[in-house]
Amino acid sequence: MKKNPDIQFRSATEIKAYQESRLTEELAYLQAHSPFYQQMFKEHQIDLTAIKTIEDLQHIPVTTKTDLQLHNEAFICVDREEIIDYVTTSGTLGDPVTFVLTSEDLDRLAYNEYLSFTTAGCTKHDILQLMTTIDRRFMAGLAYYLGARELGMGVARVGNGIPELQWDTIRRIHPTCGMVVPSFLIKLIEFAEKNNIDYNRASMQKCICIGEGLRNQDFSLNTLGKRIQEKWSNLQLYSTYASTEMQSSFTECEVCQGGHLQPELIIVEFLDDNNQPVKAGEAGEVTITTLGVKGMPLLRFKTGDICYHYTEPCACGRHTMRLSSILGRKGQMIKYKGTTLYPPALFDILDNIPNVKNYVIEVYTNEIGTDEILIRVGSEERSEAFSKEIKDLFRSKVRVAPTIQFESADYIAKIQMPPMSRKAIKFIDLR
């Protein structure tokens, strides 16, 4: 792939011109190879020769998660023999969407995370402790490994969970950087305190954090970030934001004033509910156009995430756009242990468990400021084995397991149908 890492330090005008030249290539590729976009361009009579600027993209309809769900295969742009890697999204619409990557896409993914790590100040002299899964059809864990290899960092692939193994790895290998869901750092701290481990003298100097926000909109640390920093005071925290669909990430630099766009890999718009660009200073839905993806490129894809964006130059010397932490969620989006979920995905699992008579899903904010899910299950079967069966099913479908609490079916029925309600209530948002 073409590489131009210096573009992030050029002027905003140069960055825009560069992206628009890449956009022309992207549209030509979609016209030649994407069944979904070929049909879209034909149906809406899109004249691609008239799309020359980022502003011109407004003449093209947006792509939604529903489009991906209903027409998954039509987004594939290559022959099956060219597909090297298969991954899936987290299943936010009830059933995960499959994404395919070519050899070129894997190279691009590695380069994206190389840029991400260097933005956060990592070098080949660092050793990375990878505290996220690299299996379960999860793109991100693989991306981090490939990016670290591209940079030349050593990597300890520990995976998620198991604080004892994490600390044993820190003791044995002396990693300097962690890749982790930030709320797990709380568990590492608690384990260290119980076992007399002086974590502030450990080798770990920084952590790049995924899946949960660390900062408020003024870039100060939020509740979770403060709780980590108050304990592990010499650990530098960086946020990175990404998704399977965009195959790119936005990572904070040492200034920690938002995640930096990588202009070589993605174009971003911020749209309102009517798919119009938001005004300066307003939050909008992150809408992305991938650059250089071969297997399943996307054009004007609405991610569902709401962010502010900043265009003034950063003190680090980059002139790229920066994204705030995720402000809110379209509808009832839940961020749980690094995974994005919607209630229908949870309903779909519970509705297919024979011994579950009824249920209510409660989402609330825990003491460290992140989402928690409690599922009250109405069932005659209330054993630990059944609870484990439910949790294992959740892990297999959406990679995470919520808290399960058994109740009588009559009690759940009363919660579902309060006196003034005309429909059964299965989801209660207490955030």
N, C-alpha and C positions, 0 to 999 in steps of 0.2 A: 504494500500500500504506500501511497504518497505520505511522506512525513515532513511536517513543517512546524516543529515545536516552538520556533521563535515567533510564530504568528501571534501568540498570546501576549507578547510584549510590544507588538506594533500598535499604531494608533487605532482608535475605534473605526475610523474611515477605511483604513487598510483591511482591518478584520472583516468588515461588512463586504467589501469588494471581493475579498478572498472567498467568503462563504457563498456569495452569489454566483461566482464562477463554478464552485462545486455544486451548487443547486442545479445549474443547467445540466451538468453531467448526471446528477441523480434523477432528474425528471426523464431524461433520455433512457436511462437504465430501467426505470419503472415502466415506461411505455413499451420497451422491448421485451421485458421479462416477467412482469407481474400480472397474472390474470385478474386479480382484484382491481388494480388501478387502471388496467386497460379498459375494463368495463366501466369504471367510474368516469374516466376521461371521455369515453364514448357517450355514456348516458347523459352527462352534463355538458357535452360539447365543449370541452376544455381545449383551448388553443395553447399548447405548451410553448409555442414560440413567443407568446405574449407574456409568459411568466419569466421575468428577468431579475426582479428584485425580491427581497424578503417581503416587502409590502404587497407585492403581486400575489403572494400565496393566498391572500384573502379571497381570490377568485376560485379557489379550489375547496370543495367540501372537506370538513374534518373527518378523521377516522376515529372510531370509538371502540371501547372494549367490547361492546356488543358485536361490532363488525368482526373483530378477531374471533369471538366466540362462535359466531354463526358461519363464518367463511374462512376458517383457519387454514385449510389447504390452499385456498386461492391466493394467499399471501406469499406462498413459497415460489421463489424465482429461479431455482436451479433444479437440475435433474437429481434424482435420488442418489446416484453414484457420487455426487459432489458433496453430499452431506456427511460431515464428520462427527458432529456432536448434536444430541437432542436434549433440550431442557424444557421445563414447563414453568409457567407462572404459578403464583400461589393459589390459584383457584378462586379468585374473588367473585366470579359469577356462578359458582356452584361446581364447575368442572374446569380444571386447569387448561390453559391454552398452551399448545406445543409450539416451541420455537426451534428452528434448525440453524446450525452454523456450519459454514464451510471452513476449509483450512484458512482462507483469507480472513474470515470473520474471527477465527481464534487468534490470528496474528493481530487483528485490529483490537480485540478485547485485551490482549496482553499490552499493547501500546497504550490503550486507554488507562489501564491501571499503572503503567509506568509513569504516565503523566500525572496521575492522581497521587502516587507516592512521592514523586519529586515535588509536587505542589505543597505537600505536607512536610517537606524538608528531609525526606528519606534519601539515603545514598547507598551505594553498594557495600559500604562498611557496616550497615545495619543488619541485624538478624530479626526476622519477623516471626512472631508467634501467631499462627492462624487459628483463631478461636471461633471459626464458623465452619459449618459443614462443607465438604467438597463433593459430597455425594447427593442422593435424593433428588436428582435432576435439577440441582440448584446452580444457576449460572454464576452467582456472585463469588462463591468460594473458589471455583475454578479460575475466575477472572483474577482474583487476588493472587493466587499461586502463580499464574502465568505472568502477571505484572511484576511480581517480586523477582521472578526468574529473569525477566527482560532487563530489570534494573541491576541484577547481579547480587541481590540480597540472599543471605541464607534464610531458609524457611523451616520452621518446626510446625508440621501439620497436626495439631492436637485435636482440632474439631471443637464442637461446642460442649458446654457443661463440664462436669467432673472437676471441681476446684482442686482436689488433691493432685490430679494429674497435671493440671495447669501449673501449680506451684512446684511440682517435681521437675517439670520442664524448665521453668525459670531458674531453678537451682542448678540443673545439669548443664543447660545450654547457654544461659545468660543472654536471652533475647533483649533487644533494645526497643522493639516496637511491637505493639499488639494490634490485631484486627479483630474487633469484638462488638457485640451488642452492648451498649453502655451499662444497662441495668445489671448485666452479669458481673461487671466490675464490683458492684456492691457485694455480691456473693463471694467474690475473691477476697475482698477486704474482711468480711465476716469470718471466713475460713482462716485467714491469716491471723486475725486477732485471737481466735479460739486456740490456735496452735502456735502462738508466740513467734510468728513470722514478722520480721520488721520489713514491711512492704515498702516503706519509704527509703530503704537502703537497697532495694532490689535493682536488678539491671535494667528493668523496664523504664524507659524515659518518656515514651509517648504512646498513645493509643489512637488509632483511627477508628471512629465509631460509626456503626451503621444501624439503620432500622428505627432509631429513636432520636428525637431532637435533644440537643444539649443546650440550646440558647434561646433566649427571648428575642423579640423583634428588634430590640436595641443592641443585640449581640452579647448582652450579659448572660452569664450562665443561668439556666433555669433550675428548678428544684433538683432534678436528677444530677445535672452538671455540678451544682454546688455541693451536693452530698458526697459525690466522688472526690471533688477537689479539696473539700475540707479535711477529708481523711488522708487521701493519697496526694499530698500537696505538691510533690515534685514531679507528678505525672502530667504531661501536657496532653490535652484532649483536642482532637480534630474531628469534625463531622464530615461525612461523605454521604451523598444522596444519589441513588441510582434506581433503576428498575430493569427487569428482564427485557421489557419492550424497547427501551432506549439504547441498550447495549453500550452505555456510556455513563459517566459519573461526574458529579460536581463536588469538588473537595476543597476544604478550607486551606488557605496558606497560613503562615505563622502569624498573620495579622488577625485572623479569625473574625473576618467581617463578611462572611457569606461564602458559599461554595462557588468556585470558579468554573465557568463554561470552558469546554475545550473546543475551540472553533473549527478544528479539523474534523470533528466527529459528529457534530450535532448542531442543528439550528433550533432555536427556542422562541416560541411566541407565548404571550400571556393573554388568555382570552376570557371574556365574561360568559355568562350563561347563554348569550345570543351569538356566541362565537365571534364577537368583535374584540379587537385589541383594547385592553384596559388603558385608562389614562395614566399619565405619569404619577407615581406615588400610590397607585391602587394595587390591590392584590388581584391576581388572576390565575386561571387554571394553566398549569404547565402543559404546553402543547408542543410536541417535538417532531422534527423531521431528521431522520438519520442520514448521515453522510458516509458513504463507503461500505455500507452493509450489503453483502451479496445474497445471503440466504433468505432473509425475511426483512427487507427494509420497510420503513413506515414513513408515511407522508402526513403531516399535520395530525398526529395522533394525540388525542386528549388523555392525559394520564390520570385525571381525577384529583391531582394534588394542587392545592392552592398555595401560592407563594407571592412574596414581594420580590422585585428584582432591582438591582442597582447598576448603574452604568458609568458612574464616575470612576476614574482610575484608582486602583488600589495602591496602598503604600508599599506593597511588595514589588511594584513595578509592572504588574500585569494590567492591561487595559481591557480585559475581558469582562463581560457581564457576570454578575454574581447573583446567586439565589439565596434568599433567606431560608431559615428552617421552615418546614411545612406548617402553614398556618392552621389549616383545617382540612376537613375531608368532605368530598362530595357525598351528600346523603349521609349514610351511616358507616362510613369507612372506619375500620378499627386497625390500629397498629399494635400488634401483640408479639413481643419477643422477636422483633425484627421482621415480622411477616405482616403484610397488608391483607386484611380480610374484610369481607362484607357479610352481613347476617345471612343472606340467602345461601352462601357456601356452607354455613354452619347448619342451617335448616335442612339442607340437602343431605347432610350426613346423619343428623338425628332422625329424620323422617324414614330412614332406611334401616334403623335398628329395631328389630322385632319387639324386644322387651321394654322399649321406651314408649310409654303410653302417651305422655305429653311432656312439655318442657317450657321453660322460660329462660331466655338468655339475658343476663344482666352485664352491662359494661360500665365500669367505673374507673376513676383515677385513683391509683394507689398512693402510698405515702411518699414515693419518690417521683411522682408526677407522670407516670406512664400508665397506659391502659391495662386493665385486668379484665378477664372474662370469667364470670361465674355462671355455670349452667345448672339450674335447678331441674332435676329430672324426676318426673313422676313415674314410678315403677314399683312393682312388687318385688323385683329382684334388686337387692341392695348390697350385694357382697363386694368385697375389695376386688375380687376377680372380675366382676362385671364393670366396675369402675375402671380397672386397667384395660379391659377390652374396649371401652368407649374411648379412652385416651389414646390407645394404640391406633384406633381407627382414625382419629383426628390427625395423629402424626403421619399416617400413611397418605391422607388426603390433602392436608394443608400444612404439614410439617411441624405443627405445634399442638400442644394439648392444654386445654383450659382446665380450670378447677371444676370438679363435679360434686354436686351435693344432692343426695337423694331426699325426696319428699313423697308424701302420699299424692296419688293422682288427683284426689278431690281437692287438696290444697292448691295444687298447680292450676286446676280448673278455675278456682275462684280468682286467682291472680290473672289468669288469661281473660276472664270475662267479668270485669268490674261492672257495677250497676248501670253506668251511663255509656258503656261501650257497645258499639254495634258490630265489632269484629273481634276475633280472638287476638289477644296481644301476646306475641312470642318474643319480642325484643324490647328491652327497657334500657334506655341510655341515661345513666346517672352521672355522666361526666359534666 
